[in-house]
Amino acid sequence: MLNQILRYTVKLIHDHVAEAREIAFAAQDDIIIANGDSTRAALATDILGRLNCLALVIARPTLPFAEFLLKRSAASEHKIVPRDTETRTFLHDIPILRRSEFIGTGTESIAELLGQRKGIIVEGIGIIACGALTIEQAYINWSSIFHSTFIKYLEDLLSDGFRLPGEEFAFNQFRFEWLHPLSSEELTFMSGPFKEKSTILNEMAAVGRYTVTCGLVDSFFGNISYSNGDVIYISQTAASLDHLEGCIDPVPHGDSSTVGITASSELVAHRSIIESIGCRAVLHGHPRFSVIMSMICEDTSNCSITDCWKECPHVRLLGGTPVVAGEIGAGGIARNVPPVIGTTGNAIVYGHGVFSTGMRDFREAFEGMVEVENWCRSEYFRRFDEKFGGCATRFTERAAQLA
């Protein structure tokens, strides 16, 4: 169990989402085992003892976005509700707990909220998430909240601008120091088409790792597939893209086998895309800026649609990439993505992520996703600068003073 704790501690650090010295896990064995930052480990042990679950993680994110969302909320608000698909289908909402609300109650108020949700944001402490049955689930829930608060904060910021002291400096520190250039130049891809099963499985596992390492997906979301003409090889549902060995299913094109039962929930969408445009490789990730920009619609004045993520009938364009609405699984995505993805080989789903394709192998698919995310990243900052210009200059001056 300690090995599992250490594994997911390292993942949080390598994912660049949690401060290395401010992470702690606790897990139920014969006794509660805790590891990490001593203050947080003691807190995690106390909280876990009050819950009916196996594991808990407490960590301070590398970005202050979750804390800013809490402080930007009205005193009467006790939760935030990001609009992305991960929140809508997985988290529902994210409870927030202010310092004044848990001081004096010990860990009772924290445990009470965690008994109702997969994770919460606690002022001054960070994100706390639990895992009902495994340590991995605690990591997944924490990572999902990081993703959703990232999306929510930057979406709100583009709309409302800065409201808090230190917010502007932290944003520019994120922009110029935390974010890294996104490229596929140093990655190695095999040239297709592929026929051998072992070759397909090895390349899918490698590209899955690239997708996680480059930050194109958080938590255990995203999926990948390859068709050799007879069989679609696709990642299993709930499989982590950076650990696909043994987690890829071969599904006959005619769906004559029940092997597809454990395959990704997006199997129908992958099959429809492959059959529609004749590609072999399909990659689906949740790159953050693509998700943000997909939800920013400028044509809302005369629109009566409320559930844009599933009901919008329009096809918008972001840098030439089509954006469509659609429910996950066998819902709207499987219907709406195939008709539009052939134009550029890429498509964005509202609040959800990017589907990209390769006619022969995964190089084209991966490079397509990187290109879409880079465009969305640049467009976000272009719009931000146009609306709230001058921030970068002030950041440079302030950084020079601190140095």
N, C-alpha and C positions, 0 to 999 in steps of 0.2 A: 504493500500500500504506500509506503514511503517512496518507493521508486516511481509510482504513479504521480504522487504529489510533485516530486522533483521534475518529472517529465513535463507536466503542464505548467509548472513555474517557468521552466526554460522556454516553453512555447509562448507564454505571455511576453517574455522578454524579447524573444526572436521576432515575434509579431510586431514589436515596437509599439505596443499599446499600454503596457503597465510599467511603472517605475520599478527597477530591479530591486531596490532596497525597501520597497513598501508593498510587498506581496506576502500574503500568508494563506495557507490552506489548512483546513482541519477535516479529518475524516473519521468515521466510526468504524472501529474494528472491535476487538474485545474491549478495548478502551479507546478513547478519542486520541488520535495521533495528529499533532499539529507541527507545522514547519514554516519557517520564514521569519519576517519581521516580528520581533518578540511582542510588541504592543498589539499588533493586529492578530498574531497567533493566539494570544490570551483572549482577545475579544471574540475571535472565531470559535474557540473552544467553548466559551460561555454561551454564545448564541446557538451553536450546534446542539448543545445539551438540552436546549429548549425546543428543538425541532424534530419532526419525524422525517428526517432525510439522512442520507449517508455522508454528504460532503458539503463543504462551504469554502468559498474563496473571498477574501477581502483584499483589494488592491487599489492603489491610487493610479488613475490613468496618466499616461504621459502628456495628455492634453487636458486643459481645464474645462473642456466644453460641458461636461456633465454638471460640474459645479456652477458654471455660469448659467446654465439652464435653470438650475434650482434657484439661484439668486435673482434671476430675471422674472421668475414666477411670482404672481401675487400671493400675499400671505394666506389667502383663503384657498389656494390651490395646493393639493396634496399629491399630484401626479402630473407627469407630462405625457403627451400622446403624439409621438412622431408619426408621420404619415407613410413611412416606407413599408414595404410588404413584410419584412421580417417582424416588425412590431405588430402589424395588423394580424398576422397569422400565427405568430409564435409567442410574443410577449403581451400583446393586447394594450397595455400601458405600462408606464414605469413609475412606481411610487417614489416620492421624494420625502426625505425626513430632515428637517432643519435642526441645527444644534440645540435650539431652545426646546425642541419637542422630544429629545431623548435624554437630555441631561436631567438627572434626578430620577429617571425611571430605569436606570441600568440598561440592560439589553432587552427588556420586555417589549418595548415599542418596536425595536428592530425585528425581533423574532416574530412578533404578531404580523408585521407586514410581509415578511418572508414566508409565512405560512400561507399567504394568499397569492403570491407572485413568485416568478423565477428569480427575480433580483430587484434591488432597490439602489437608489442613490442617497448617501448619507453625507450631510455637510461636514467638511473637514476630515472625512475618513476616506471617501471614495465610493467605488461600486462594490456592493456585496451581492453575491449570487450563490444559489444553492444547487445541489445536484441530488435529485430524489434517490437515485440508485447507484450512481457512479461519480467518481471524481471528474471524469470527462464531461459529464453533464454540467457540473459547476463551471468548468472552463468555458463550455459552449455558451451557457447563459451569460456569463460575464462578457465574453467576446461579442455576443449579440447586442448587449446593452451599449457597449462601446461603439459599435457600428451605428446603432440607431440614434444615439446622442450626437455623434459626429454629424450625421445627416441632418438632424433636427436643428442643431445649433447653427450650422452654416446656412441652412435654408432661412431661419429666422433672421440671421445677421444680414443677409442680402436684402431682406425686406425692411428691417427696422434700424440697422446700424448699431453702433456701440451705445451701451447704456450704463456700463459699470466702470469704476476705476480699474485700471490695469488691463481692461479688455482689449483695447487697441494694440498695446504692446504684445500681449500674449498671442493675438491673432497674427501679427506680422512675424513673430518668432516662429509660429507654426508654419506660416507661408514660406519663409526664407530659410528656415533651419530644419524644421521637422520633416517637411515634405522633401522627398528625393526625386530626382529625374526618373521618369518612367520610360524604360527602353528594353528592347529584346536583343540588343546588339551582342551582348556577351553570353547569350544563351545558345545552347546547341540543340538543333532539331534534326531528326532523321528525315530523309527525302522519301516520299511515298510515290505511288500507292503501296500499301502494305497488304500482304496476303497471310503471312504466318501469324498464328495466334500469339506466340511468345513476343514477337516484335511489336504487335499492337498493344499488348498489355504493358510492356516495358515503356513504350513511348507515351502511353496514356498516363502512367504513373509519374514519369518525368515532367510532363507538361502540367499535370495537376500540382506538382511541387512548385513549378515556376509560378503558377497562378497565385498560390498562397504567398510565396516569398516576395512577389512583386506587389502584394497588397491589393490584388484584384478581387479578393473574396475574403470575408471574415468568417469566423466560427466554422461550422461544418456545412455551410451553404455552398451552392454551385454544383455543377455536374459536367460531365464530359462523355463524349461517345465517338465511336469510329465504326464505319460500315465497310466490310470487305466484299460486299455484294450479296453474300448469303446470310450474314449474321451482323447484327448491331451489337457491338461491345459497349456497355454503358456502366457508369459508376452506380453503385448501389445507393438506395435511399439512406440518408443520414451518414454517408461516408465522407470522411475528411479528404479533401483533394490532395493534401500532402502526405497521405498515408493510404494509397489505393491498392497496395499489394494485397491480393485476396479479396478485394472488395469491388470487383468488376464482373458484371454478368454478361454472358453471351445470350442474346435474344434473337431467335429466328425472325427474319423479316415478315414472314406470314403470321407471326405471333401464334404458332401452332403448339407452343410449349408453355407450361406454367412457370418456367424459369424466370419470367419477367416479374413475378410477384415481388421479389426483393429489389428489383431495379429502381432507379431514380423515379420519383413522381413525375418527372418531366419526360419520361420515355415517349409518350405520345407526341409531344412537341418535337423531340429530336427526330423521331421517325418521320413525322410530317415534313420537317425541314429537309431531311435527306431525300425523301421521295419527290419533293416539290422542285428542288433546284439541282439535284444530282450530285451533291457534294458527298464527301466521305467523312470529314471531321466536323464535329460541332462542339463548341466550348461555351459554357454559360457561367458567368461570374457576376458578382455584385460590386463592381468598381464604384467607389463612393461618389465621385463627382458626376458620373453618369446618372446615378440614382437621383442626386440632388437636382440636376438640370432637367431631368425627365418630368419632375413635378412642378416646374415653374412654367406656367402657361400664361401667355399674355392676352389671350382671347377669352376673358372671363366675364366681361360686362354684360353680354346678352346670352349667357349660358345658364341653363337651368339644371344641368347635371350636377349631382352632389357626390356620387361615387365614381369619381373620374377614373380611378384605377381599374374599374371593370366595365363602365358604361360608355365611356367616351368613344364615339364612332369615327373620330377624325384621325388622320395620320399626320403628325407634325414632323418636322425635320430639325435635327441638331447637327449642323455641319454636314449636311447631306445624308445623315443616318436617320432612317425612319424611326419614329416613336409611336408605339401603339399601346392601347390598354389591354388588359386581359388577366383573368384569374389564373392562379398557378395550377399545376397538374394538368388534367385533361380538359380544363376549362378554356377560357378565352385565348390563352397564349398559344395553344395548339392550333386554334383557328386563325388568329390574327397575325402571328409572326411569319409563317411560311409564304403568304402572298406578297410580303414586302421585303423580305430579307435577300432575295435574289438580286436586287438592284445594286447593292454595295457589298453584299456578303455579311453585313452586320445589321442588327436591329436592337433597339432599346425598348424595354417594357416599362411602362409607367411605374415608378416607385420600386422597381424590382431589380433591374440589372440589364446586362448585355448578352445577347446571343451572337456568336461569331462563327464563321464557317471556313473550311478549307477544302478545296476541290480534290486535293491529293493527300495532304498531310496537315499537321497541326501548326506549321510555321505561319501560314496565311491566317489561320484562325486566331492565333495568339497575337500576331502583329496587328490584326484588325481590331482586337479588343483594346490593345495598348493605344492605337491611334484614336479610337473613339474616346477613351478616358482622357487622353492628353488634350483633345479638342475641348471636351467638357470642362476640364480643369482650367484651361486658358480662357474659355468663355466665361466661367464663373468670375475669375479675377478681373477680366475686362469689364464686366458689368459692375462689379464691386467698385473698381477704380473710377468708372464713369459716374457712379452715384455718390461715392464717398472718397474722392480723390485726395492725394497728399499724404496718406498714411505711411507709405513705404519710406518716404523721405524722413518723416519724424522718427520712424523706427531706426533707421540708419544712424541718425544723430544721437538717439538715446543709447543705442548699442555702443557707439563710440565713447560716450560719456562713461558708461559702466566699465568699459575696458580700461 
